[in-house]
Amino acid sequence: MRYVLLLFFVFLTGLGFSQRIQIEGVEVNYSSHYPDGPLYVIRQTQAGAAPEGQVSFVPGGDRWEFGWTYEGSPQAVAPYEDSTRLTVPLLGNGLYTFTARKDGVNTVQERFYVFYDFMDFKITLTDVLDCEYITIHIDYLYIPDFAGFPGGENVDYWVDWDGKERQLSSMNDYRYEDLSQAVAGCAEDVSCRIRIKDRFGFVWESNEVTYESMIPEAVPELTLGNTVDVVGEVGDEMGQAPLEVEFDAFGSKNASSYEWYLYKDTTDLVGMVLSPEDSLIGNQIRTPEDFVYTYEHSGRYKVMLVAIHGKGNFCRDTSDIQYVNVVESLLDVPNVFTPNGDGKNDIFKVKALSLESFQGVILNRWGRKIYEWNDPSEGWDGRIGGKYASPGTYFYVITAKGREKVNPPKYVKKGALLLVR
């Protein structure tokens, strides 16, 4: 991590700072005022590095004779030629005393403390709790020896998680043991860092780690193979029996296995349900990622998908309920058609939905069978033996059976049909 050395000139006086002391070439915070001098906390760029920065003592005026001590030991003096200031390198943590004399008399004295602050730590992401929270472990690699340099402030923690910054629990001091805090997980892989604002006001940043999401997301996709233009529930797609439906979970995330719940129609759920499987088609949970199932009977069927993460069966996500709607049986028969080749109403065809069986017969006016068919999607084109039938009245007899599972209706349709050319 790179730090830009900042130049700070400390000129504040009202809070214990002295205009005469200027600490330069380093990032510095004023921490607290000791009874015998202020404390200047300097941000160090790495652990164990040589002390950085310098301090200037500027008593004001000129013709000064300077002296200074570090931790009570006298130090060499190299004043500027104009004798207006004393500038010396900082030697490390401890007490500094500066004096300025004129005519052999101690006129000005300044005492202050310096503390070099540095912190190094790393984070790891471990346990997922209830598939909703991730545990962040903070391992301190280096904490400064701050004994004797009280800051008196809480240590604050922030996590930059999923592009958002949130504050974690604050503490009264550094923790020497591992620190663990939980943050909410998410359904995407994300990177995060921890920032710590220490007791002296400096902010330190951890390594970056990537969270590989264990939170699955169930996204079922249903494709109906035999849809019909029938108004059903709002947002529902309708189909007629036999209705082939393709199920797939390809849009799901972070899942290695699946559970499909295809529920029976409500008319099938008669009596007490002894287990969840009793309410399912075939009394079974289906597990493929994709499959095809054919609904043979009319009804409204619930479908639900559960996506499961591979690291534990407890990491699950359940989709919203979806519905497969198989329309009830229907048989409508027209009474006129115009097989004149204009592409409009050229075929005598019934409107049929969800039929299990179908049989149709066309009779002429003398009761002779002239056409027969058993597929409701087909019909009579108005020809007899390949020749155009004469305009006039004909008769139909149609029988069919619906695909309702309970009490399927039986249809018998008889009537006159007018052929117009």
N, C-alpha and C positions, 0 to 999 in steps of 0.2 A: 504494500500500500504506500503510495507516495503522498507526501505532505508538502505543501508549499510553505516555505518559511515566511512568516509574516513579521512585519516590522511594527512593533508596538512602542509608543512613547507614553509613559504613564505620567499624566499631569494632574490627576484628580487629588484633591486635598481634603474634601469634606468627609470622606469615608476612611481616612487613615492613610491615604496615599500621600506621598511627598512630591512636590514639584521638583525636588532636587535629585530624585532617583529616576533614571531612564534605563529600562531594560530593553535591549535591542537585538534583532536578528532571530528571535524566536517567538512562538505563540505563547502568550502568557495570560493567566487569569489571576485576579486578586481574590484571595480566598477569605481570609479573616484577619482581624487586627489583634495581634498578640499584645499583652500588656507592655512589652518592651520593643515592639516593632511589628510591622505588617508582614504578611506571608504572601509571596509571589509564587504561583504554581506554573511551571513551564512544561509545555507538552513536548515530550521526547519522541524522536522519530523511530527509535528501536531500543529494545531492551539491552542494557549494558553498554550503550554507546557513550562515547566521551561527552562530557557536558558541552552543550552548545550555547551560543549567545554571549553577550557582554553587557556590562552595566556601566553606566556613566553617572558620576556624582557631580552635580552642577550647583554649587552653593550660591552662585550669583556674584557678579563682580569679578575682579582679577587679583593678581599678586597673592594667590593662595599657596600655602604649603600643605600637601596632602599626605595622608596616611590611611592605611586600611588593614583590617585583619579578617581572616577567615577561620571560623571556629576558634577564635581566640589567639590564633597564630599570626604575627605580623607578616605582611607580604610586601614584596618589592613595589616601588612606586616609579612610574614613568609619566610624569605630568606633561600636558601640552605646554608649548613654549609660552603661550599667553597666560598660563597658570589660571585658566578659568574653569577647568574641569579635570576630573580624573576618570579615565576609561580603562577598565580591566576586564579580562575574560572571567566568566563565571566558572567556578571550580567544582560545583556539585551541590548537593543538599547541605543545608546548614545555615549558620548565622554569619552575616556580613556586617561589619562596622566600618563606617567611613568617617574621617575627621578632616576638617580644614582649619588651618591656623594662619593667623596674621600676627607678625611680631612676636612669635613664640607663644601665643595664647590660643587655646582651643576655643574657637569661635562658633563652629558649626559641627554637629555630629548627627549621623543617620545610622539607625540599626534596622535591619530587616532580615527575614528568613527567605530562603529559596528551597523549593521542593520540585524535583523533576518527576513528572507524572508520565507513566506509560502503562498500557494494558494490552494484553494479547489473549485472545480466546478463540475457540472454534466451536461450531455447532454441528450436531448430527440430528437427523430425523429418524425416529424409530417407530415405536408402537402406534398402531391405529386403534383408537378407542371407539368402540361401537360404530366403526366405519364412518364416523362423522368428525372425529378430532385426531390430530396428529401431535405427537409429543416431541418437543424440541429440547434437546439436551445441550446445555452450555458448559463446556469444559474450559476452565481458566488455565492458560498456559503461563501467563506472567501477570502478577499483581504487584504493584510497587510497595515497598516497605514504607508505609505511611505512618508508622507508629511515631507519635509525637507531633504529627502534622494533622490535627483534626480538621475535617471539612464541615462536619455537622449537618450535611444534607443527605437526603435519600438518594439511592442509586436507582435510576429509572431505566426501564427496558422497553424497546420498541421492536416490533417485527414488521418487515416489509414483505407482505404475503399476498400473492395473487394480485400484485399491482396496487395494493392498498396498505397504508401504514396504520398499525394499531398498537396501542400501548399495552404492555403486559404488566404483571404485578410489580410494584416498586418494593424496594427493601431498604432497610436502614443502613446497610453496609454491604460490602462485597461478600460473596459466598466462596469459601475455599473449596467446598465440596461441589459436586456436579449440581447444576440447577436444571430442573425440568419444568416446563410450562406447556400447556396444551393450547393449540389454536385450531380453529375450524378447518377441516379439510375441504377439498373441492373435487369436482369430477374431471378436472384437467390437470395435466402435469404442469407444475409451476416451479419457479426458483424463488428462493427467499434468502434474506440476510437478517441478522440481529444487530441492532444498534444499542449501545449502552451509554447513557449519560452518567458519568461517574460523579463522585461526591464533590469534585472540584469544578464541575461544569463542562469538562471535555467530553466529546462524543466519539466513541470507538465503534468500528464496524467489523463484523465477523467475515469469515469466508462465505461464499455463496454455495448453497446446496440446492439440489433439485428434488422436489417431491414428486414421486411417481404415484399417481393417484390409485388408490384402492377402492374408490367409490364408484360402483357401477351405475350405469344409467340404462334402464330398460326402455327400448323403443321398438314396439311391435309394428309390423307392416302387414296389412291384409289386402290381398288382391282377389277380387271376385271374378270368376270366369264366366258367369252367365247372368249379367245384370239386366234389370228391366227398368223401364221408365214408369215407376210407380212411386207416388208420394208416401214416404214413411215418416219416422221420427226425424226431428230436425238434425241435419248433418249425417243421417244414416244413408248408406248405400244399400239398395235392395237387389235381391237375386231370386231366381226361381229354382225350385228343386227339379232334378238333382243339381245342387249348387257346389261346384268345385272351387275351393278357396285355397290360395297359396299363402302360407304363413312364413315370415322370415324375421329374423332379429338382426339383420345386417347393420341397421342404424344404431344399435346399442353400443355402449362404451364400457371399456374396462371390465369386460365379462368373459369368462372362459367356459361357462356352462349356463344352461337355461332351463326354465320350467314353464311349460305352456299349460294353462288351465282353460280347457274348452268345456264350458258348462252345458249341461243338458237344458232343453227348453223347460220352461216352468211347468208345462203340462206333464212332463216326465217325472217331476219331483213330487211324487205322491207318497204320503206317509212320512215317517221320521227318517231323517238323514243320519245314518249311524257314524259316518266319517266323512271328511272333506272329499275323499275320492268318490263317495257315493253320488255326489252331485255332478261328477264329470262324465263326459261322453266316454264310454268304454271303461268307466271307473279307473281311469289312469291319468297320470301326469305325463305329458310328452316332453322329451328332452332334446330333440334335434334343434339345431340352429334354424333350419328351414325344413318345411315338409308341406305336403298337400293333403287336405282332408275334404271329403265330399259329404255334404249335408243332404240326406235323402228325404227329409220331411220338412214341411212348413214350420215356422216358429221364429222366435227371437232368442238368439243364443249369445251369452256373455263370453268374452275372451279376455284373458289376463296373462301377461308375461312377467316372469321374475328373472332378472339377470343376476348372476352370482360371480363374484370375484374369485380368482383361483387360489388366493392365499388363505381363504377361510370361508366356510359355508355361512358364517355370520354376516359377511359383507354382501348384502342383497339390496336390490331395488325393485320395487313393484310398479308396473305401469298403471296408468289409468284404465278403467274398464272400457273395452270396445265391444261392439255388437256386430254379429252377423245376422242379417234379417232375411229370412226366406219367406217370400210372400205366400199367402194362402192360395189354394187352387181357384181357378177361374175358367169359365167356358162361356164365351159369347159367340153367337152365330148370326151373320148378316142375312138379309132376306132378298138382296138384289146384287147383281154384279154385271159388269159391262165388258166382256172380252172382245174389244174392238181393236186391240193392238196399240192403244195410245199410252200404254204404260200406267194407266190409272184404273184401279179396281178391275184388272184383267183376270184375276184369279179369285175363285170362291174359296176363301180361307177363313178359318175360325180364329178368334183371339183366345189363346189358351195359356195358362200359367200353372206350374207345379202340378202337372198331371202324371199319375203313375201309369195309366193305360188310356188308350184312345182308339176308337173305331168309327169311321165315317162312311156312309153309303149315300149315293145320289140315285134317285129313281125318276123315270119318266112318268107321264100322266097315266100310263097303263100299269104302273107298278113294276116295270122291268128295271133291274139294276144296270146302270150304265157306267158307274164309276165307284171305286172303293179305295180308301186309303187309311193308314194307321199311324201316320206321323202328323201331328197337329201343325207342324211348320210347313207342310205341303198343302195342296188343295186342287180343285178341279179347274182346268183351263178352258172349259166350255167346248171341248171336243169329244166326239164319240167315234172310237175306232180311227182316230187321226183326222176326222173330218169335223168341220164346224157344226155344232148342234144348232138346231133351229131356235130362234127366239121364242120365248114363251115361259110357261110355268113348269117347274120341276120340283121335286120333293127331296128332302134330306132326312136321314135318320142317323143321329150321332149319339154314341154312348161313351162315357169316360169315367174315370175314378181319380179323385184328388189324392195328394200326397200327405195330407194331414195324418199324424201318427195315431191320433185318437179320433174315432168316428169319422173317417175320411168320407167326404160326400161322394155320392154316385150320381152322375149326370146322365139324363136321357133327354135329348133334344130332337123334336120332330117338327117339321114345318114346311111351308111352301117357299120356293126360291124362284125369283123372276130373273130370267136371262134376257138382257137388253143389248142389242148391237147398234 
